[in-house]
Amino acid sequence: MIIGIVILISVGVLSSFMIKDIRFIKYDEEKLKALNFAEAGISNFFLEIVKYNKGETEGLPESPFTGEVISNEEVIGTYEINYLFSPADEDYYNMASYEITSKGIDLSGAERVVRVSITLGDIYDFIFSYDYVNGGEIIASQSGIYGPFFTKGSLDLRGGAGFYIGPLIVEGDIITGGNSQIGTPLEPVDIFIGGDVKDQSGNIINLTDNYQSEGIYIRNYNKDLLDIESLLIDENYFNELISTGAATVDGNLTITSQNIDPVPVNQDSNNYIRIEDNRLKISGNILVNGDIIIGRNNRKENIFYEGKGNLISKNNIIDHSRIIPFNLSQNFFPESNLLVLTAGKDISFLTGTFSNTSYENPNAALASIAGNRIITENNEHIRGLMIGREIILSENTNIYYEYGISLGLPSSVPDTNFIIFNKYWQELSLTQQ
């Protein structure tokens, strides 16, 4: 009798603990679901942001807004999104940023809150060399890139090259030495790297946030990579230009400060190129089936341009002239003046014979977009935007990214994928929301 009573009491106590554990497990499950719903809200809003920036929607939902999480055609939870948009975050690569708070709510009423801060950009926010710089070989001495830079290849800086301002995003390794430099003491860069940073002997340099040594000056160090695809400049792109009214040239096109030969056909008030008032005036799209030759070899010539236009070659673009907007200034990209050079193959800047060029007095000031290589010559200074499958930097050549240029590009440039940078992710208590 006594033993039976003890067994009954033990079973009752054990059952009580089991019921409490089951309740706790159930409560934890509901809380976990609520967290998943909060993150689902973040993911869905990411998609809305991308669609809006691609022009697929007219606007974003007004903050705050709610959404449902559906499984098997049933609502299994909800989320509530609040967000703050900043059009340009100068402290974070000068791209648009969002601070997003998402509350996930399980059907039981359990709640979790997540806050994410992101910036959004695409490859037009970078100097972009998809495969390598200089074929993966040592980059020429005294060359430099000033601004945000992205490559899926490696960087061999042992020739004394420099990368400044940043962010610097490299999928492969970085080899330093030979008086090379990454950032400066006053302007350290943010770095994202998939490989390692090594010295000339192959020893790995263990970078950290706020690292300053051996010509390397880092603000934020990120041992991860943001993946992105290269541009696709193909026949579909050219056909789309024609369908939107591009003026065309069947063979090669030669442009000098006095003449355009031949004159493109199908020119109209929106798509034209001409010489007028000693300026190259351009608007819309000019599609050339052959090469585009700007200026004349072994002859120094300034070409001042006016207007916004996309000069496109199915083959190569070769520039022998110093080509800049007529109203060149410290901030030379007004919304109405920007020349874009787009090539299915190579773009070559062959203007190293010009003397006393600098950032203020560049060899070229424009956007250059190549399906293959962008080739530079010694002693060139190029401002604007440079995107190619590979960039060839020559000795004492400096490339300067012009901030805000991505916002001033014509709509006819090739489409790109968007990059989302996560600045931070954190879970908030319900009282912090």
C-alpha positions as CSV (number, residue, x, y, z in Angstrom):
1,M,0.0,0.0,0.0
2,I,2.7,2.4,1.0
3,I,4.8,1.4,-2.0
4,G,1.8,2.0,-4.3
5,I,1.3,5.5,-2.8
6,V,4.9,6.4,-3.3
7,I,4.7,5.2,-7.0
8,L,1.6,7.3,-7.5
9,I,3.2,10.4,-6.0
10,S,6.4,9.9,-8.1
11,V,4.4,9.4,-11.3
12,G,2.4,12.5,-10.4
13,V,5.5,14.6,-9.8
14,L,7.1,13.3,-13.0
15,S,4.0,14.0,-15.0
16,S,3.9,17.6,-13.6
17,F,7.5,18.2,-14.7
18,M,6.8,16.6,-18.1
19,I,3.8,18.9,-18.6
20,K,5.9,21.9,-17.7
21,D,8.7,20.9,-20.0
22,I,6.2,20.3,-22.8
23,R,4.8,23.8,-22.1
24,F,8.3,25.3,-22.2
25,I,9.1,23.4,-25.4
26,K,5.9,24.6,-27.0
27,Y,6.6,28.2,-25.8
28,D,10.1,28.0,-27.3
29,E,8.7,26.7,-30.5
30,E,6.3,29.5,-30.8
31,K,9.0,32.0,-30.1
32,L,11.2,30.4,-32.7
33,K,8.4,30.6,-35.3
34,A,7.9,34.3,-34.4
35,L,11.7,34.9,-35.1
36,N,11.4,33.1,-38.5
37,F,8.4,35.2,-39.4
38,A,10.3,38.4,-38.5
39,E,13.1,37.3,-40.8
40,A,10.6,36.4,-43.5
41,G,9.4,40.0,-43.3
42,I,12.9,41.2,-43.8
43,S,13.4,38.9,-46.8
44,N,10.1,40.0,-48.4
45,F,11.0,43.7,-48.0
46,F,14.4,43.0,-49.6
47,L,12.6,41.8,-52.7
48,E,10.4,44.9,-52.7
49,I,13.4,47.1,-52.5
50,V,15.1,45.3,-55.4
51,K,12.0,45.4,-57.6
52,Y,11.5,49.1,-56.8
53,N,15.1,49.9,-57.7
54,K,14.8,48.0,-61.0
55,G,11.7,50.0,-61.9
56,E,9.4,47.0,-61.6
57,T,7.2,48.8,-59.1
58,E,6.2,52.4,-58.7
59,G,7.1,52.7,-55.0
60,L,7.6,50.9,-51.7
61,P,4.9,50.2,-49.2
62,E,4.5,53.0,-46.7
63,S,6.0,52.4,-43.3
64,P,4.6,50.7,-41.2
65,F,3.0,47.9,-43.1
66,T,2.1,44.3,-42.4
67,G,2.3,41.0,-44.2
68,E,1.3,37.4,-43.9
69,V,3.4,34.2,-43.9
70,I,1.5,31.5,-45.8
71,S,2.1,27.8,-45.9
72,N,-0.1,25.3,-47.8
73,E,-2.5,28.2,-48.5
74,E,-2.9,28.9,-44.8
75,V,-1.7,31.8,-42.8
76,I,0.7,30.6,-40.2
77,G,2.0,33.9,-38.9
78,T,2.4,37.6,-39.7
79,Y,5.0,40.3,-39.7
80,E,5.0,44.1,-39.2
81,I,7.7,46.2,-40.9
82,N,8.9,49.7,-40.0
83,Y,11.7,51.2,-42.0
84,L,13.7,54.4,-42.4
85,F,15.2,55.3,-45.8
86,S,18.3,57.4,-46.3
87,P,19.0,58.4,-49.9
88,A,22.7,58.6,-49.5
89,D,24.8,57.3,-46.6
90,E,28.2,59.0,-47.0
91,D,29.6,57.0,-44.2
92,Y,28.8,53.8,-45.9
93,Y,29.9,53.9,-49.6
94,N,27.6,56.8,-50.4
95,M,24.8,54.4,-51.4
96,A,21.1,54.4,-50.3
97,S,20.5,52.8,-47.0
98,Y,17.6,51.4,-45.1
99,E,17.1,50.7,-41.4
100,I,14.4,48.0,-41.1
101,T,12.6,46.7,-38.0
102,S,10.5,43.6,-38.4
103,K,8.2,42.1,-35.7
104,G,7.2,38.5,-36.3
105,I,4.0,37.3,-34.7
106,D,3.1,33.6,-34.2
107,L,-0.6,32.7,-34.2
108,S,-0.3,32.0,-30.5
109,G,0.6,35.6,-30.0
110,A,4.4,35.0,-29.4
111,E,6.5,37.9,-30.8
112,R,10.1,38.5,-31.8
113,V,11.7,41.7,-33.2
114,V,14.6,41.9,-35.5
115,R,16.4,45.1,-36.8
116,V,18.6,45.1,-39.9
117,S,20.5,48.0,-41.5
118,I,21.5,47.7,-45.1
119,T,22.8,49.6,-48.1
120,L,21.8,48.8,-51.6
121,G,23.9,49.2,-54.7
122,D,25.0,47.6,-58.0
123,I,28.2,47.4,-60.0
124,Y,27.8,51.0,-61.2
125,D,28.6,52.0,-57.6
126,F,32.1,50.6,-58.1
127,I,35.2,50.5,-60.3
128,F,34.6,47.0,-61.4
129,S,37.1,44.4,-62.9
130,Y,35.3,41.2,-62.9
131,D,38.1,38.6,-63.5
132,Y,41.4,40.3,-62.6
133,V,43.4,43.4,-62.7
134,N,46.3,43.1,-65.2
135,G,45.6,39.4,-65.7
136,G,46.4,38.6,-62.2
137,E,50.1,39.7,-62.7
138,I,51.9,42.4,-60.8
139,I,50.0,45.7,-61.2
140,A,52.2,48.4,-62.6
141,S,54.1,50.8,-60.2
142,Q,52.6,54.0,-59.0
143,S,49.2,53.1,-60.4
144,G,46.2,53.6,-58.2
145,I,42.4,53.3,-57.9
146,Y,40.5,55.9,-55.8
147,G,37.1,54.9,-54.8
148,P,35.0,51.7,-54.3
149,F,36.5,48.7,-56.1
150,F,35.3,45.2,-56.8
151,T,37.0,42.2,-58.4
152,K,36.4,38.4,-58.3
153,G,40.1,37.9,-59.0
154,S,43.2,38.5,-57.0
155,L,45.4,41.6,-56.6
156,D,49.2,41.5,-56.8
157,L,50.3,44.9,-55.5
158,R,54.1,44.2,-55.3
159,G,54.8,46.7,-58.0
160,G,53.7,49.5,-55.7
161,A,50.1,50.0,-56.7
162,G,47.6,51.6,-54.3
163,F,43.9,51.3,-53.6
164,Y,42.3,54.1,-51.7
165,I,39.0,55.3,-50.2
166,G,37.3,51.9,-50.7
167,P,35.5,49.8,-50.0
168,L,37.8,47.2,-51.4
169,I,36.1,43.9,-52.4
170,V,38.3,41.1,-53.6
171,E,37.3,37.5,-54.0
172,G,40.8,36.1,-54.3
173,D,44.1,37.0,-52.4
174,I,45.9,40.3,-52.1
175,I,49.7,40.2,-52.2
176,T,51.3,43.3,-50.8
177,G,54.9,44.7,-50.9
178,G,57.0,47.0,-53.0
179,N,55.7,50.1,-51.3
180,S,52.1,49.2,-52.1
181,Q,49.3,50.8,-50.1
182,I,45.7,50.0,-49.1
183,G,44.0,53.1,-47.6
184,T,45.8,55.8,-45.7
185,P,46.2,56.6,-42.0
186,L,43.7,59.4,-42.3
187,E,41.3,57.5,-44.6
188,P,41.4,53.7,-43.8
189,V,39.2,51.5,-46.0
190,D,36.6,48.9,-45.5
191,I,37.7,45.6,-47.0
192,F,35.7,42.5,-48.0
193,I,37.9,39.5,-49.0
194,G,37.3,35.9,-49.9
195,G,41.0,34.9,-49.8
196,D,43.9,36.1,-47.7
197,V,46.2,39.1,-47.6
198,K,49.8,38.0,-47.9
199,D,53.2,39.6,-47.9
200,Q,55.9,39.2,-50.6
201,S,57.1,35.9,-49.0
202,G,53.6,34.4,-49.0
203,N,53.0,34.9,-45.2
204,I,49.4,35.6,-44.3
205,I,48.8,39.0,-42.7
206,N,46.2,38.7,-40.0
207,L,44.0,41.7,-40.5
208,T,41.5,43.0,-38.0
209,D,39.2,46.0,-37.7
210,N,41.3,49.2,-37.3
211,Y,44.5,47.5,-38.6
212,Q,47.3,50.0,-39.4
213,S,50.6,48.6,-40.4
214,E,52.9,47.7,-43.4
215,G,51.1,50.1,-45.8
216,I,47.7,48.6,-44.9
217,Y,45.1,50.9,-43.3
218,I,41.8,49.1,-42.5
219,R,38.7,50.5,-40.9
220,N,36.4,47.5,-41.1
221,Y,37.7,44.0,-42.0
222,N,35.2,41.5,-43.4
223,K,36.3,37.9,-44.1
224,D,33.5,37.3,-46.5
225,L,32.4,38.2,-50.0
226,L,29.5,39.7,-51.8
227,D,29.0,37.7,-55.0
228,I,27.8,39.4,-58.2
229,E,27.7,38.5,-61.9
230,S,29.5,40.3,-64.7
231,L,27.7,42.5,-67.2
232,L,26.2,40.9,-70.3
233,I,26.7,43.0,-73.4
234,D,25.3,40.8,-76.2
235,E,23.1,40.9,-79.3
236,N,19.9,41.1,-77.2
237,Y,21.3,44.3,-75.6
238,F,22.0,45.8,-79.1
239,N,18.6,44.8,-80.4
240,E,16.9,46.5,-77.4
241,L,18.8,49.7,-78.2
242,I,17.6,49.6,-81.8
243,S,14.0,49.0,-80.7
244,T,14.1,52.1,-78.5
245,G,15.3,54.3,-81.5
246,A,19.1,54.3,-81.4
247,A,20.8,56.0,-84.3
248,T,23.1,53.6,-86.1
249,V,26.4,53.2,-88.1
250,D,27.0,50.2,-90.2
251,G,30.8,50.2,-90.2
252,N,33.4,52.0,-88.1
253,L,32.8,55.5,-86.7
254,T,35.6,58.1,-86.4
255,I,35.1,61.2,-84.1
256,T,37.5,64.2,-84.0
257,S,37.1,67.7,-82.7
258,Q,36.0,68.8,-86.1
259,N,34.2,65.9,-87.7
260,I,32.1,62.8,-87.3
261,D,32.5,60.2,-90.1
262,P,30.1,58.8,-91.1
263,V,27.1,60.6,-89.9
264,P,24.8,58.0,-88.2
265,V,21.5,57.2,-89.8
266,N,18.1,57.4,-88.1
267,Q,19.2,60.4,-86.0
268,D,16.3,62.3,-84.4
269,S,15.8,64.9,-81.7
270,N,16.5,62.3,-78.9
271,N,19.3,60.2,-80.5
272,Y,22.0,62.2,-82.2
273,I,25.7,63.0,-82.3
274,R,27.2,66.1,-84.0
275,I,30.0,68.8,-83.8
276,E,28.6,72.2,-83.0
277,D,30.1,75.3,-81.4
278,N,33.4,73.4,-81.2
279,R,31.8,70.7,-79.0
280,L,30.8,67.2,-79.4
281,K,27.1,67.2,-78.7
282,I,25.4,63.9,-77.9
283,S,22.0,62.7,-76.8
284,G,20.4,59.2,-76.5
285,N,22.0,56.1,-78.1
286,I,24.4,55.8,-81.0
287,L,25.0,52.2,-82.0
288,V,28.0,51.4,-84.1
289,N,28.4,47.9,-85.7
290,G,32.2,48.3,-86.1
291,D,34.9,50.1,-84.0
292,I,34.7,53.6,-82.7
293,I,37.9,55.7,-83.0
294,I,38.0,58.9,-81.0
295,G,40.7,61.4,-82.1
296,R,43.8,60.6,-84.2
297,N,46.9,58.6,-83.4
298,N,50.0,60.7,-82.6
299,R,48.0,63.9,-82.5
300,K,47.1,65.6,-79.3
301,E,43.5,66.8,-79.5
302,N,41.0,67.9,-76.9
303,I,37.4,66.9,-77.4
304,F,34.9,68.7,-75.2
305,Y,31.5,67.1,-75.0
306,E,28.0,68.3,-74.0
307,G,24.9,66.3,-73.3
308,K,24.0,62.9,-72.0
309,G,24.5,60.0,-74.4
310,N,25.5,56.4,-74.7
311,L,28.1,55.8,-77.5
312,I,28.0,52.0,-78.2
313,S,30.3,49.8,-80.3
314,K,29.6,46.1,-81.0
315,N,33.4,45.8,-81.2
316,N,36.1,48.1,-79.8
317,I,36.5,51.7,-78.7
318,I,39.9,53.3,-79.2
319,D,40.4,56.8,-77.6
320,H,43.4,58.9,-78.7
321,S,42.0,62.2,-77.5
322,R,41.6,63.9,-74.2
323,I,37.8,63.8,-73.8
324,I,36.1,65.7,-71.1
325,P,32.8,67.6,-70.5
326,F,33.0,71.3,-71.6
327,N,32.2,72.4,-68.0
328,L,34.7,70.3,-66.2
329,S,34.9,71.2,-62.5
330,Q,35.5,69.6,-59.1
331,N,32.1,67.9,-59.4
332,F,31.8,67.6,-63.2
333,F,28.8,65.3,-63.6
334,P,25.7,67.5,-63.7
335,E,22.6,65.6,-64.6
336,S,22.6,66.9,-68.2
337,N,26.3,66.1,-69.1
338,L,27.7,62.6,-69.1
339,L,29.2,60.6,-72.0
340,V,29.1,56.9,-71.7
341,L,31.3,54.6,-73.8
342,T,30.0,51.1,-74.1
343,A,31.9,48.4,-76.0
344,G,31.1,44.7,-76.7
345,K,34.8,44.0,-76.6
346,D,37.7,46.4,-75.5
347,I,38.0,50.1,-74.6
348,S,41.5,51.5,-75.0
349,F,42.6,54.8,-73.5
350,L,45.8,55.7,-75.5
351,T,46.3,59.3,-74.2
352,G,49.5,59.0,-72.2
353,T,51.3,61.5,-74.5
354,F,49.3,64.4,-73.0
355,S,51.4,66.2,-70.4
356,N,50.6,67.6,-67.0
357,T,47.3,65.7,-66.6
358,S,45.9,65.1,-63.1
359,Y,42.7,64.6,-61.3
360,E,41.8,68.2,-61.9
361,N,42.9,68.0,-65.5
362,P,42.2,64.4,-66.5
363,N,42.8,62.6,-69.8
364,A,39.2,61.5,-69.8
365,A,36.1,62.2,-67.7
366,L,33.2,59.9,-68.6
367,A,31.8,56.4,-67.9
368,S,33.4,53.4,-69.7
369,I,31.7,50.0,-69.8
370,A,33.4,47.1,-71.6
371,G,32.3,43.6,-72.2
372,N,36.0,42.5,-72.2
373,R,39.0,44.7,-71.3
374,I,39.6,48.3,-70.4
375,I,43.2,49.1,-71.4
376,T,45.0,52.2,-70.1
377,E,48.4,53.8,-71.0
378,N,51.2,55.1,-68.8
379,N,50.6,58.4,-67.1
380,E,46.8,58.6,-67.5
381,H,44.3,60.1,-65.1
382,I,40.7,59.0,-65.7
383,R,37.7,60.3,-63.8
384,G,34.3,58.8,-63.8
385,L,33.3,55.1,-63.9
386,M,35.2,52.1,-65.2
387,I,33.6,48.7,-65.6
388,G,35.1,45.7,-67.5
389,R,35.7,42.0,-67.4
390,E,39.4,43.0,-66.8
391,I,41.1,46.4,-66.2
392,I,44.7,46.9,-67.3
393,L,46.4,49.5,-65.2
394,S,49.6,50.9,-66.7
395,E,52.4,52.7,-64.9
396,N,51.4,55.9,-63.1
397,T,47.8,55.6,-64.2
398,N,45.2,56.6,-61.7
399,I,41.4,55.9,-61.9
400,Y,39.1,58.1,-59.8
401,Y,35.5,57.0,-59.2
402,E,33.1,60.0,-59.4
403,Y,30.6,59.6,-56.6
404,G,27.0,59.9,-57.6
405,I,27.8,58.9,-61.2
406,S,25.6,55.8,-60.9
407,L,22.6,58.1,-60.3
408,G,23.3,60.1,-63.5
409,L,23.7,57.2,-66.0
410,P,21.2,57.0,-68.8
411,S,18.7,54.2,-68.7
412,S,20.2,52.5,-71.7
413,V,23.3,51.2,-70.0
414,P,23.4,47.4,-69.5
415,D,21.3,45.9,-66.7
416,T,23.1,44.8,-63.6
417,N,22.3,42.8,-60.4
418,F,22.0,44.6,-57.1
419,I,24.3,44.1,-54.1
420,I,22.9,44.3,-50.6
421,F,25.4,45.1,-47.8
422,N,24.2,44.1,-44.3
423,K,25.6,46.7,-42.0
424,Y,24.2,44.9,-38.9
425,W,21.6,42.4,-37.7
426,Q,20.3,42.4,-34.2
427,E,17.4,41.0,-32.2
428,L,15.6,43.6,-30.1
429,S,13.6,43.1,-26.9
430,L,10.0,43.9,-27.3
431,T,10.5,47.1,-25.3
432,Q,13.2,48.3,-27.8
433,Q,11.1,48.3,-30.9
